[in-house]
Amino acid sequence: MALNLPVVLLLVLYPLPGVKSSLVQLNNNGYDGIVIAINPSVAENKQLIKEIKEMVTEASTYLFQATERRIYFRNVSILIPMTWKSKSEYLMPKRESYDQADIIVANPYLKYGDDPYTLQYGQCGDKGQYIHFTPNFLLTNNLPIYGSRGRVFVHEWAHLRWGVFDEYNMDQPFYISSKKTIEATRCSTHMTGKNVVFKQCQGNSCITRPCRRDSQTGLYEANCTFIPEKSQSARESIMFMQSLNSVTEFCTEKTHNTEAPNLQNKMCNHRSTWDVIKDSDDFRNASPMEGKNPPPPPTFSLLRTKQRVVCLVLDKSGSMSTDDRLFRMNQAAELYLIQIIEMGSLVGMVTFDSLATIQNYLTKITNDTAYRSITANLPQVAEGGTSICRGLTAAFQAIIQSNQSTSASEIVLLTDGEDDQISSCFEDVKQSGAIIHTIALGNSAAKELKNLSDMTGGHRFFVASKDISGLMNVFSSISSRSGSITQQAVQLESKALSIMGGKWINGTVPVDSTIGNDTFFVVTWTIQKPEILLQDPKGKIYETSAFKGGPLNIRAARLRIPGIAETGTWIYSLLNKHIKSQMVTVTVTSRAKSPTLLPVTATAHMSRNTANYTSPMIVYARISQGFLPVLGANVTAFIENEDGHQVMLELWDNGAGADTVKNDGVYSRYFTDYHENGRYSLKVRAQARENMARISFRQRQNQALYVPGYIENGTIILNPPRPEIKDERAEAEVGDFNRETSGGSFIISGIPPFGDQTSVFPPGKITDLTAQFKEDLIQLSWTAPGNTLDKGTANCYSIRISKYLLELQEHFDNASVVNTSILKPKEAGSTENFEFKPEPFKIENGTIFYIAIRAIGEANLTSELSNIAQATKYIPPQETSVPDLGTKISISLAILGLAVVLSIF
């Protein structure tokens, strides 16, 4: 069943592309270049800007204190959407944009979900993607629930900037400590409070009782809640409960709770948050400021997003005649102009060889006539040399002479040639304020193209010389940076097919219920136009004559489906009428079915833009509908180098290996198959079939803790209960879909000469090891790593056991060995199960064991130590009647944002 739930129809929010290019810099202890962007769907409200300023100002002082006088917020830009009225105080943005903002203000991913959070799915110490605040969070008094907004901002900034994780765990709120006491998952353990169960309230009274132990786990029962004391002496930690007045510090090596089963310990090998923060680039370059004065307050700039301006700068030099490059460029540029660029955009075009020509000044795309006036000037002949700077200079002129500013304008630069003069215009490029997206076509394209993208915050792409559909993929990925996803095109299919002479080939493309508007089917060919048959889900047939070509002979024909395309599976058949084999491509794009129903989207990127041979990279793909993650999709990455060598990787959302969190809609995998030095391209395909994919409404990771209440002077003061999603509503099916996207390009260096390559990567770290007693046996379960990180099969496992956590952490090889002679590792990604008797240890009620694993691969390369699992032998006491404590509590009802006060008597 396709997703049609009312809750989704209420969403008016938009995701961001995966690759981030933050403008933030730390200079002389102060952060400059912070961008806070308001989504176009947010209603105009001047109070929102006031609250943002107050939040950041308070956060600056709190951050300065928390970092021991090292860092504060100095310059912040607030990006206003075009949907708000223009005002004289609103300035023109330069390279600031919604999709590259550090903080976004957008409506919630759930109807009642105002929890502030950070989209963070990298490894320990990796920067996050963005912080998400809702307008309701910023405009409502949430003080009792989260603490002041400035404190919340610092909590989320630590996620975003320094790659640390939360020190609580909603899925495992309690654990059994090495002292055999049940503790709340927190940092530090100096934080005091009570563990209670609230029984059902009737009238004006409630009953509370102590938490009981679960007979299976020995932990507290599922509905047990930790209620902190309002007045604390503990000053840590900001990553646990920043809402408490006493909390002004991060957990340090001295105060860190290494036993807590939280994401910080799992991801950062039990290191404290302060330890990780001190290792960041920021702290290497920031010494404590002298004196006792506070830092100056932040300075704010109000910027208003402008109308989208795009100028194509296309290479028509002599080398573009090789491998049909000119045809392929024109096919992709036509697709971009007709199918991808958003209506209302201003578009111009420049062509260049050793000289440059302005083919079109800026033209507003309002109808077919507008884009045809540009496509008619696509170059037909490839000749001459290559002068990239002249092409860029002409683009600046085309923009300025069309009465537009180059600031925040976008330039799409495509070239296949070298240019040793390219650095001569770097300074002009910086001064222009333009955003340059570069497309390197073939392995001879100027290596300096990456500098243009990096210095301007643009995307960078690489397409191998013989990648027939590569340029289509790249152009389809260059969408508006404004955050208005319902206006953006999504690519459903991009497939290159080799068809023998006189033969048919068939394929299918699902059109799901979230899209269908402005749907195009495009076919290109290399020799002769094929016979085309297209059938919609209701049986209607579109024949070859329905696929129209443009006035230029660029070997492409397209069909625009009238109105809204039918939901379901579309079937196409292609007949190669020529006697020789030829390459044919099929590309399908569409847009959101309606402004109120967001499309399922896919974004992808690598963990870094450059890497050395000895450093693994991670492929990330995020599949979502708005901010809601899509689970259960089949996601595949295709990585291609300059020689056309392609690696196919299945990406996983299993919470193991490179994947940080299971079932968060972010699919990940290590990439280590470095074939040669140079540029690589990334493309990702996401598919859902047979109703296997689903939308998740569950609570996110990496967010400020929703505090249930406090104990103040012996009285429990409860906050309004957090809106919860019932299990039967926690997920919803989403119909069959296809999505394809380009993840840009990256560079690998340092690969030794052929024949000298040896394995440099050990098996991956096991991060999801669990342990439990079954009678006198300990049962273990984990996800198998590979021989090389998460690829292949490890040779063997080394499992050790101890009664002492520190022994495993610091002296693994000294701990007792578990006999694994019958344990044969499975292929990476498989579930491993193993049980053993913990001999020669004596097992009693309350005995705690700690277990850890290392995987061993070729040449005895050994993985990092796994997460440390705990198994507790618990024999429940004989059942006795436990009366309720009779703690009567009177309730004073409250409106949202005000505490519900319970007085004990």
C-alpha positions in Angstrom: 0.0 0.0 0.0 1.4 3.4 -0.9 1.9 5.9 1.9 -1.1 8.3 2.2 -1.3 8.8 5.9 -2.7 12.2 7.1 0.3 12.8 9.2 2.4 12.9 6.1 0.1 15.3 4.4 0.7 17.7 7.3 4.4 17.8 6.6 5.8 20.9 4.9 9.5 20.3 5.3 12.4 19.5 3.0 15.6 17.4 3.1 19.0 18.6 2.1 21.6 17.1 -0.3 24.1 14.9 1.3 27.4 16.8 0.6 28.0 19.6 3.0 30.1 22.7 2.4 29.9 24.6 5.6 31.2 28.2 5.6 32.0 28.1 9.4 35.6 29.0 10.3 37.2 29.5 13.7 39.3 32.7 13.8 40.8 34.0 17.1 38.5 32.0 19.3 35.3 33.1 17.4 33.2 31.2 14.9 32.4 33.1 11.7 30.2 32.1 8.8 27.5 30.3 10.7 24.3 30.0 8.6 20.9 29.6 10.1 18.3 29.1 7.2 14.5 29.3 7.5 12.6 26.9 5.3 10.3 28.5 2.6 7.3 26.7 4.1 7.7 28.5 7.4 5.2 31.4 7.8 6.6 34.8 8.1 7.1 35.8 11.8 9.5 38.5 12.9 9.4 37.0 16.4 11.2 34.0 15.0 14.2 36.1 14.1 14.2 37.6 17.5 14.2 34.2 19.2 17.0 32.9 17.0 19.2 35.9 18.0 18.5 35.4 21.7 19.2 31.7 21.5 22.5 32.2 19.8 23.6 35.0 22.1 22.9 32.9 25.2 24.5 29.9 23.6 27.7 31.9 22.9 28.2 32.7 26.6 27.4 29.1 27.6 29.7 27.6 24.9 32.5 30.0 26.1 32.1 28.7 29.6 31.9 25.0 28.6 35.0 25.2 26.4 37.0 26.9 29.2 37.1 30.3 27.5 38.2 28.9 24.2 35.3 29.4 21.7 32.3 31.6 21.2 29.9 32.5 18.3 31.0 35.8 16.6 29.3 36.2 13.2 26.0 34.5 12.3 23.9 34.9 9.1 20.1 34.3 9.2 18.9 33.3 5.7 15.3 34.5 5.1 13.3 32.6 2.4 11.9 34.3 -0.7 8.4 33.5 0.6 8.9 36.3 3.2 8.4 39.9 2.2 11.4 41.9 1.2 12.7 44.5 3.7 15.4 47.1 3.4 17.5 45.4 6.2 17.7 42.2 4.3 21.0 41.8 2.4 21.9 39.8 -0.6 23.4 36.4 0.2 26.7 35.3 -1.3 27.4 31.6 -1.0 24.9 31.1 1.9 22.1 28.7 0.9 19.5 26.6 2.6 20.9 23.2 1.6 24.4 24.1 2.9 23.2 25.7 6.1 24.5 24.6 9.5 21.1 25.1 11.2 17.7 24.9 9.6 14.4 26.1 10.9 11.7 23.9 9.4 8.4 22.4 10.4 8.6 19.1 12.3 9.2 15.6 10.9 6.2 14.5 13.0 3.0 16.4 13.7 4.0 16.8 17.4 7.7 16.3 17.0 9.5 19.5 18.2 12.5 17.7 19.6 15.6 19.6 18.4 18.1 17.2 16.9 21.2 16.9 14.7 21.4 14.8 11.6 24.6 13.0 12.4 25.6 9.6 10.9 29.4 9.8 10.7 32.0 8.2 12.8 33.3 9.5 16.1 34.7 13.0 15.6 33.0 13.4 12.2 31.0 16.6 11.6 27.2 16.2 11.4 25.0 17.5 8.5 22.8 20.1 10.1 20.8 21.0 13.3 17.0 21.1 12.9 14.9 23.4 15.1 11.2 23.7 14.5 9.4 27.1 14.7 7.3 25.8 17.5 10.4 25.0 19.6 11.8 28.5 19.0 8.5 30.3 19.8 7.2 28.2 22.7 8.4 28.1 26.3 10.2 24.8 26.5 12.3 25.6 29.5 11.1 22.8 31.8 11.5 20.2 29.1 14.8 20.9 27.4 16.3 23.8 29.4 17.0 27.1 27.9 17.3 27.2 24.1 20.9 28.5 24.3 21.9 25.4 26.3 20.1 23.2 23.8 22.0 24.9 20.9 25.3 24.1 22.5 24.3 20.4 23.0 23.4 20.2 19.3 26.5 22.2 18.2 28.7 19.6 19.9 27.0 16.9 17.7 27.3 19.0 14.6 30.8 20.4 14.9 32.7 17.9 17.0 31.1 14.6 16.3 30.3 13.5 19.8 27.2 11.6 20.8 24.4 11.5 23.4 25.2 10.1 26.8 21.7 8.8 27.5 20.0 5.9 25.8 16.2 5.8 25.3 16.3 2.1 24.3 18.4 1.1 27.3 17.8 3.7 30.0 19.3 1.5 32.8 22.3 -0.9 33.1 23.9 -3.0 35.8 27.1 -1.4 37.0 30.3 -3.2 37.9 29.3 -2.6 41.5 26.2 -4.7 40.8 23.8 -1.7 41.2 21.2 -0.7 38.6 22.1 2.7 37.3 20.4 5.2 34.9 22.4 5.5 31.6 24.0 8.9 32.1 27.1 10.9 32.5 28.2 11.5 35.0 27.1 9.1 37.7 27.2 12.1 40.1 23.8 13.1 38.6 21.2 12.1 41.3 17.5 11.3 41.0 14.9 8.6 41.6 13.7 5.6 39.6 9.9 5.4 39.7 6.9 4.0 37.8 3.9 6.2 37.4 0.6 4.3 37.6 -2.5 5.5 35.8 -3.8 8.8 37.1 -7.5 9.1 38.1 -9.1 12.4 38.8 -6.6 14.6 40.6 -4.3 11.9 42.0 -1.7 9.5 40.8 0.1 6.6 42.4 3.9 6.1 42.1 5.9 3.1 43.2 9.5 1.9 43.0 10.7 0.2 39.9 10.7 -3.6 39.9 13.4 -5.8 38.3 12.7 -7.7 35.1 12.9 -11.4 35.8 14.8 -12.0 32.5 17.3 -9.2 32.4 17.7 -8.2 36.0 17.2 -4.6 34.9 14.2 -2.4 35.8 10.9 -3.0 34.1 10.2 -1.3 30.8 8.2 1.7 32.1 10.6 2.7 34.8 11.7 6.3 34.6 14.7 8.2 36.0 13.6 11.5 37.5 16.5 13.8 38.2 16.8 16.1 41.2 16.3 19.7 40.1 19.1 20.9 42.3 22.4 19.1 41.6 26.0 19.6 42.5 27.2 17.7 39.4 28.5 20.1 36.6 28.4 17.5 33.9 27.3 16.6 31.3 26.0 18.8 28.5 25.6 15.7 26.3 23.3 14.1 28.9 21.1 16.8 30.5 22.0 20.3 29.6 18.7 21.5 31.0 19.9 21.4 34.7 21.2 24.7 36.0 24.3 23.1 37.5 25.4 21.5 34.2 28.1 23.7 32.6 30.7 21.1 31.4 31.2 18.1 29.2 32.2 14.8 30.8 36.0 14.6 31.1 38.3 11.6 31.5 37.8 11.9 35.2 34.1 12.1 35.3 33.2 10.0 32.2 31.0 7.0 32.8 32.7 4.3 30.7 30.1 1.7 31.7 27.0 3.4 30.4 25.5 1.7 27.3 25.2 4.9 25.3 26.1 5.9 21.7 29.1 8.0 22.9 30.7 4.9 24.4 29.8 2.7 21.5 31.1 5.1 18.8 34.1 6.6 20.6 35.6 3.6 22.3 34.5 4.7 25.7 36.3 8.0 25.4 34.7 11.1 27.1 33.1 13.8 25.1 35.6 16.3 26.2 38.5 14.1 25.1 37.0 13.8 21.6 36.3 17.6 21.5 39.8 18.4 22.5 41.1 16.4 19.5 39.1 18.4 17.0 40.7 20.8 14.6 38.9 23.7 16.4 40.7 23.0 19.7 44.1 22.5 18.2 43.9 26.1 17.1 42.2 27.7 20.1 43.9 28.5 23.4 41.9 29.9 26.3 41.4 33.7 26.1 43.1 35.7 28.8 41.3 37.8 31.4 37.9 37.3 33.0 35.6 39.2 30.7 32.9 37.4 28.7 33.2 37.4 24.9 31.5 40.0 22.8 27.9 39.2 21.7 27.4 37.7 18.3 26.8 39.9 15.2 23.9 38.9 13.0 23.3 39.5 9.3 19.8 39.1 7.8 20.0 37.7 4.2 17.1 37.1 1.9 17.3 34.2 -0.6 17.2 35.5 -4.2 15.6 34.1 -7.3 17.6 31.2 -8.7 20.2 32.3 -11.3 22.0 29.6 -13.3 24.5 30.0 -16.2 25.7 27.0 -18.1 29.4 27.2 -19.2 29.9 24.5 -21.8 33.2 23.4 -23.4 33.1 23.0 -27.2 36.9 22.6 -27.7 38.2 20.1 -30.3 38.6 17.3 -27.8 34.8 17.3 -27.2 34.5 15.5 -30.5 36.0 12.4 -28.9 33.7 9.6 -27.8 30.6 11.6 -28.8 31.2 14.0 -25.9 29.6 16.9 -27.6 26.4 14.9 -28.3 26.3 13.6 -24.7 26.8 17.1 -23.3 24.0 18.5 -25.4 21.7 15.7 -24.5 22.3 16.3 -20.8 22.1 20.1 -21.1 18.8 19.7 -22.9 17.5 17.4 -20.2 18.6 19.9 -17.5 16.9 22.8 -19.2 13.6 21.0 -20.0 13.2 18.7 -17.1 15.4 19.7 -14.1 15.6 23.5 -13.8 12.8 24.9 -11.7 10.1 27.1 -13.3 10.8 30.8 -12.6 14.6 30.4 -12.6 16.8 32.7 -14.7 19.1 30.8 -17.0 21.9 31.8 -19.4 24.5 29.9 -21.4 28.1 30.4 -22.4 30.1 28.2 -24.7 33.9 28.3 -24.9 37.0 26.9 -26.5 40.1 29.2 -26.6 37.5 32.1 -26.7 34.1 32.4 -25.0 30.7 33.4 -26.4 27.6 34.4 -24.5 25.0 32.4 -26.3 22.1 33.5 -24.0 21.8 36.2 -21.5 19.6 35.3 -18.5 16.1 34.1 -19.6 13.3 33.4 -17.2 12.0 29.9 -17.6 8.2 30.2 -17.7 7.2 28.0 -20.6 8.5 25.8 -23.4 9.5 28.8 -25.6 12.0 30.0 -22.9 14.0 26.9 -22.7 13.9 26.3 -26.5 15.5 29.7 -27.0 18.5 28.3 -25.0 18.6 24.7 -26.3 18.6 26.1 -29.9 22.1 27.6 -29.2 23.7 24.4 -28.0 27.1 23.9 -29.8 27.1 21.7 -32.9 30.8 21.8 -33.7 33.8 21.0 -31.5 36.9 22.9 -32.3 39.6 25.0 -30.8 41.5 25.1 -27.5 40.4 25.4 -23.9 40.2 28.6 -21.8 38.1 27.9 -18.7 38.8 31.4 -17.3 37.4 33.1 -20.4 34.3 30.9 -20.1 33.8 32.0 -16.5 34.4 35.6 -17.2 31.8 35.5 -19.9 29.4 33.9 -17.5 29.9 36.7 -15.0 29.2 39.2 -17.8 26.1 37.4 -18.9 24.8 37.6 -15.3 25.7 41.2 -14.6 24.5 42.5 -18.0 21.1 40.8 -17.2 20.9 43.1 -14.2 21.6 40.3 -11.7 24.4 40.0 -9.1 26.9 37.2 -9.4 26.6 36.7 -5.6 24.7 33.5 -4.9 24.4 32.8 -8.6 25.2 29.3 -9.8 27.5 28.4 -12.7 27.5 24.9 -14.1 30.9 24.4 -15.7 31.6 21.4 -17.9 34.9 20.7 -19.6 37.0 17.8 -20.8 40.3 19.7 -21.3 43.4 20.8 -19.4 44.0 24.5 -18.9 47.3 25.6 -17.3 45.9 29.1 -16.9 42.9 28.2 -14.7 44.5 29.5 -11.5 44.7 33.0 -13.0 41.0 33.7 -12.4 40.8 32.1 -8.9 40.8 35.5 -7.2 38.0 36.8 -9.5 36.0 33.7 -8.8 36.3 34.3 -5.0 35.3 37.9 -5.4 32.3 37.1 -7.5 30.4 35.3 -4.8 29.2 32.8 -7.4 28.7 29.1 -6.7 30.5 27.0 -9.3 29.5 23.3 -9.9 32.2 21.6 -11.9 31.8 18.6 -14.2 35.0 17.0 -15.3 34.4 14.9 -18.4 37.1 12.3 -19.0 40.5 11.8 -17.4 42.2 14.8 -19.1 39.9 17.4 -17.6 41.8 20.0 -15.6 42.6 18.7 -12.1 42.1 22.3 -10.7 38.4 22.1 -11.3 38.0 20.8 -7.8 39.5 24.0 -6.5 36.8 26.0 -8.2 34.1 23.9 -6.5 35.8 23.8 -3.1 36.4 27.6 -2.9 32.8 28.5 -3.9 30.8 25.8 -2.1 29.7 24.1 -5.3 29.3 20.4 -6.1 32.0 18.7 -8.1 31.4 15.8 -10.5 33.4 13.5 -12.6 32.1 11.4 -15.6 34.3 8.8 -17.2 34.9 9.1 -20.9 32.7 6.2 -21.9 30.0 6.5 -19.3 27.1 6.9 -21.6 24.5 8.0 -19.0 26.9 9.7 -16.6 26.2 13.3 -17.7 22.4 12.7 -17.5 22.9 11.6 -13.8 25.1 14.6 -13.0 22.8 17.2 -14.5 19.8 15.6 -12.8 21.5 16.1 -9.5 22.0 19.9 -9.7 18.8 21.1 -8.1 17.7 24.3 -6.4 19.5 25.0 -3.1 16.4 26.8 -1.6 14.8 23.8 0.2 11.7 23.7 -1.9 11.8 20.0 -2.6 8.3 19.8 -4.1 9.5 22.0 -6.9 12.6 19.9 -7.6 12.8 17.1 -10.2 13.6 13.6 -8.9 15.3 11.0 -11.1 13.6 7.6 -11.3 15.7 5.9 -13.8 18.9 6.4 -15.7 20.0 3.2 -17.5 22.4 2.6 -20.4 21.6 -0.5 -22.5 23.6 -2.2 -25.2 21.0 -3.6 -27.8 22.1 -5.9 -30.5 20.9 -5.2 -34.1 17.3 -6.1 -34.7 16.7 -7.1 -31.1 14.2 -5.9 -28.5 14.9 -5.1 -24.9 12.4 -4.5 -22.1 12.4 -2.8 -18.8 10.1 -1.4 -16.0 10.0 1.8 -14.0 7.7 2.2 -11.0 6.0 5.6 -10.5 5.1 5.8 -6.8 2.3 7.7 -5.1 4.6 10.6 -4.0 5.4 11.8 -7.5 3.8 11.9 -11.0 3.7 15.6 -11.9 5.9 16.8 -14.9 7.0 13.2 -15.7 9.3 12.7 -18.7 10.6 9.6 -20.4 13.8 10.3 -22.4 15.5 7.9 -24.8 18.9 8.6 -26.4 20.8 6.5 -28.9 24.2 6.4 -30.6 23.4 5.4 -34.2 19.6 5.3 -35.1 16.4 6.1 -33.2 15.0 2.8 -31.9 11.4 1.8 -32.0 9.8 2.7 -28.6 6.8 1.3 -26.9 5.7 2.5 -23.4 2.8 1.1 -21.5 1.3 2.8 -18.4 -0.1 0.8 -15.4 -3.6 1.0 -16.9 -2.5 -0.4 -20.3 -2.4 2.7 -22.3 0.3 2.5 -25.0 2.6 5.3 -26.1 4.4 4.6 -29.4 7.6 6.0 -31.1 5.7 8.9 -32.7 4.8 10.2 -29.2 8.5 10.7 -28.4 9.6 14.0 -29.9 13.1 15.3 -30.7 14.2 18.9 -30.7 15.3 21.0 -33.7 18.9 19.9 -33.2 20.0 16.5 -34.1 21.3 15.4 -30.7 20.0 11.8 -30.9 17.4 12.2 -28.2 13.6 12.0 -28.0 11.3 12.6 -25.0 7.7 12.1 -24.0 6.1 14.3 -21.4 3.2 12.5 -19.7 0.1 14.8 -19.7 -1.2 15.7 -16.2 -0.3 13.4 -13.4 1.4 10.1 -14.4 -0.4 7.0 -13.3 0.9 5.4 -10.1 2.2 1.8 -10.7 4.7 0.0 -13.0 5.4 1.4 -16.4 6.8 -1.0 -19.0 9.0 0.1 -21.9 10.2 -1.9 -24.9 13.0 -0.8 -27.3 13.8 -2.2 -30.7 17.2 -1.5 -32.2 16.3 -1.2 -35.9 19.9 -0.9 -37.0 21.9 -3.9 -38.1 24.7 -3.1 -35.6 24.6 -3.0 -31.9 24.1 0.4 -30.3 24.0 2.0 -26.9 20.6 3.3 -25.8 19.8 5.2 -22.6 16.5 5.5 -20.8 16.1 8.4 -18.3 12.9 9.1 -16.3 12.3 12.2 -14.2 9.3 13.4 -12.3 8.2 15.9 -9.6 6.1 15.8 -6.5 2.4 14.8 -7.1 1.3 17.8 -5.0 2.7 20.6 -2.9 1.5 18.9 0.3 2.9 15.5 -0.4 6.7 15.3 -0.3 8.4 12.9 -2.7 10.7 10.1 -1.6 14.2 11.3 -2.3 17.8 9.9 -2.4 21.0 11.8 -1.6 24.5 10.4 -1.5 28.1 11.4 -0.8 31.4 10.1 0.3 32.8 10.6 3.8 35.6 12.8 2.4 36.4 14.4 -0.9 40.0 13.2 -0.9 41.7 10.2 0.7 45.1 8.4 0.7 45.4 4.7 -0.2 45.8 3.8 3.4 42.6 5.5 4.6 39.2 3.9 4.0 36.3 5.9 2.8 32.6 5.5 3.6 29.7 5.7 1.1 26.6 7.3 2.6 23.1 7.3 1.0 20.1 8.8 2.7 16.6 7.7 1.6 13.8 9.8 3.1 10.4 11.4 2.6 11.0 14.9 4.1 12.7 14.3 7.4 11.2 10.8 7.7 13.6 7.9 7.0 12.7 5.2 4.5 13.7 1.7 5.8 14.0 -1.6 4.0 15.1 -0.2 0.6 17.7 -1.9 -1.6 20.4 0.6 -2.0 23.4 0.1 -4.3 26.4 2.4 -5.0 28.3 2.4 -8.3 31.8 3.8 -8.1 33.8 4.4 -11.3 37.4 5.5 -11.8 38.9 7.4 -14.7 39.6 4.2 -16.7 35.9 3.1 -16.5 36.6 0.4 -13.9 33.3 0.1 -11.8 32.7 -1.2 -8.3 29.2 -2.1 -7.2 28.5 -2.0 -3.4 25.3 -2.9 -1.6 24.8 -0.4 1.2 23.4 -1.4 4.6 21.3 0.3 7.3 22.1 -2.4 9.9 23.9 -0.4 12.6 27.1 -2.4 12.0 30.5 -1.6 10.4 30.3 1.8 8.7 26.7 2.3 9.6 26.2 4.2 12.8 22.6 3.6 13.7 20.3 0.8 12.5 17.1 1.7 10.7 17.7 5.5 10.4 17.3 5.6 6.6 21.1 6.2 6.1 22.7 3.3 4.2 26.4 3.0 4.5 29.4 0.9 3.5 33.2 1.1 3.5 34.9 1.6 0.1 38.5 0.4 -0.2 38.7 -1.0 -3.7 41.1 1.6 -4.9 42.0 0.7 -8.5 44.2 3.6 -9.4 45.1 7.1 -8.4 42.8 9.9 -9.6 39.2 10.8 -9.7 36.3 8.6 -9.0 32.5 9.2 -9.4 29.7 8.0 -7.2 26.2 7.1 -8.3 23.5 5.5 -6.0 20.4 3.6 -6.9 17.6 3.0 -4.4 14.8 0.6 -5.1 11.7 -0.7 -3.2 9.8 -3.7 -4.3 6.9 -5.9 -3.0 6.0 -3.4 -0.3 9.2 -4.1 1.6 10.1 -0.5 2.2 8.5 1.5 5.0 8.5 5.0 6.4 9.6 5.3 10.1 8.0 7.7 12.6 10.2 6.6 15.5 12.2 9.0 17.7 15.5 10.1 16.3 19.0 9.7 17.6 21.3 12.7 18.5 18.8 15.0 20.0 18.3 17.0 23.2 16.8 14.8 25.9 13.1 15.3 26.5 13.1 15.5 30.4 10.0 13.9 31.9 10.2 15.9 35.0 12.2 16.9 38.1 12.3 16.4 41.8 12.3 19.7 43.6 12.3 19.9 47.4 11.0 16.3 47.5 8.2 17.0 45.1 8.0 15.5 41.7 7.2 18.1 39.0 6.2 16.5 35.8 6.4 18.0 32.3 3.7 17.3 29.8 4.2 13.7 28.4 6.2 13.5 25.2 4.0 12.6 22.3 4.6 8.9 21.5 4.0 6.9 18.4 2.1 3.6 19.1 3.8 0.5 17.7 1.1 0.0 15.1 1.7 3.6 13.9 5.5 3.6 14.2 5.9 2.6 10.5 3.9 2.8 7.3 4.4 1.0 4.0 5.6 3.0 1.0 4.9 1.6 -2.5 7.5 0.4 -5.0 9.9 3.1 -6.1 13.1 3.8 -8.0 15.5 6.7 -7.3 18.9 7.5 -8.8 21.3 10.2 -7.8 24.8 11.3 -8.3 27.0 11.6 -5.2 29.7 13.8 -6.8 33.3 12.9 -7.2 36.4 12.2 -5.0 40.1 11.7 -5.4 42.3 8.9 -4.3 46.1 9.2 -4.1 49.1 7.3 -2.9 48.3 3.9 -4.4 51.6 2.0 -4.9 52.5 0.7 -8.4 50.7 -2.4 -9.6 52.0 -5.6 -8.0 53.1 -3.8 -4.8 49.7 -3.5 -3.4 49.0 -5.5 -0.2 46.0 -5.5 2.1 46.2 -2.6 4.5 42.8 -2.8 6.0 41.9 -5.2 8.8 38.4 -6.7 9.5 35.9 -4.1 10.6 35.1 -3.3 14.2 32.2 -5.2 15.6 29.8 -2.6 17.1 26.6 -4.5 17.9 27.8 -7.4 20.2 25.2 -8.5 22.6 25.4 -11.1 25.4 22.9 -12.8 27.7 22.7 -15.8 30.0 20.6 -18.9 29.1 20.8 -21.1 32.1 24.6 -21.5 32.6 25.5 -20.7 29.0 26.3 -17.2 27.6 24.7 -16.5 24.2 26.5 -14.0 22.0 25.1 -12.3 18.8 26.8 -9.8 16.4 27.0 -8.8 12.8 30.0 -10.4 11.0 32.7 -8.1 9.7 34.6 -8.9 6.6 38.2 -9.8 5.9 38.7 -6.2 4.8 36.5 -4.0 7.0 33.0 -5.0 5.9 33.9 -7.0 2.7 34.6 -10.7 2.4 35.0 -13.1 5.3 37.3 -12.9 8.3 39.6 -15.8 9.1 38.7 -16.2 12.7 37.5 -14.6 16.0 39.3 -14.0 19.2 36.7 -13.8 22.1 37.8 -12.9 25.6 35.9 -12.7 28.9 36.5 -11.0 32.2 34.7 -10.0 35.4 36.3 -6.6 35.0 35.4 -4.1 32.3 38.8 -2.3 32.4 40.7 -5.5 31.8 39.0 -5.9 28.5 39.3 -2.2 27.6 42.9 -1.9 28.4 44.4 -5.4 28.5 42.3 -7.5 26.2 45.1 -10.1 25.6 45.4 -10.7 29.3 41.7 -11.6 29.7 40.4 -15.2 29.7 40.2 -16.9 26.3 36.9 -18.3 25.0 37.3 -21.5 23.0 36.2 -20.6 19.4 37.5 -23.7 17.6 34.1 -24.6 16.3 33.2 -21.0 15.3 33.7 -20.4 11.6 33.2 -16.7 10.5 30.4 -16.0 8.1 30.4 -13.5 5.2 30.3 -9.9 6.2 26.9 -8.6 7.1 25.6 -12.0 8.3 24.3 -12.5 11.8 26.7 -14.5 14.0 25.4 -16.5 17.0 27.6 -18.3 19.5 27.2 -19.8 22.9 29.6 -21.0 25.5 30.0 -21.9 29.1 32.1 -19.4 31.0 34.6 -21.8 32.5 36.5 -21.9 34.9 34.5 -19.0 36.5 32.2 -19.7 39.3 28.7 -18.5 38.5 26.4 -17.2 41.2 23.3 -15.0 41.3 24.4 -11.5 40.4 27.6 -12.6 38.6 28.6 -10.1 35.8 30.7 -11.0 32.9 32.1 -8.7 30.2 32.8 -10.1 26.7 34.6 -8.6 23.7 35.7 -9.8 20.3 38.5 -9.1 17.8 38.2 -10.4 14.2 41.3 -11.6 12.5 41.9 -11.4 8.7 44.7 -12.0 6.2 48.3 -11.5 7.3 46.9 -11.5 10.9 45.5 -8.1 10.5 43.3 -7.6 13.6 40.2 -5.5 14.0 39.7 -2.9 16.7 38.2 -4.1 19.9 34.4 -4.6 19.6 31.9 -2.9 21.9 32.0 -4.6 25.2 28.9 -6.7 26.0 27.7 -7.4 29.5 26.0 -10.7 30.7 24.5 -10.8 34.2 23.3 -14.0 35.9 20.1 -13.0 37.6 17.9 -15.4 39.5 14.7 -13.5 40.5 13.5 -13.8 44.1 10.4 -15.8 44.9 7.3 -13.7 43.9 5.9 -11.7 46.8 3.2 -9.2 46.9 4.7 -5.7 46.5 2.2 -3.1 47.7 2.2 0.3 46.0 3.8 3.0 48.1 0.6 4.9 48.5 2.4 8.0 47.4 -0.6 10.1 46.4 0.2 12.9 43.9 -2.1 15.7 43.1 -1.9 17.1 39.6 -2.2 20.7 38.4 -3.0 20.4 34.7 -1.0 22.6 32.3 -1.0 23.9 28.8 1.9 22.9 26.4 5.2 24.2 27.7 4.1 24.6 31.3 5.0 22.0 33.9 2.5 19.6 35.4 3.1 19.9 39.2 2.7 16.8 41.4 2.8 17.4 45.1 3.5 14.4 47.3 1.5 14.0 50.5 
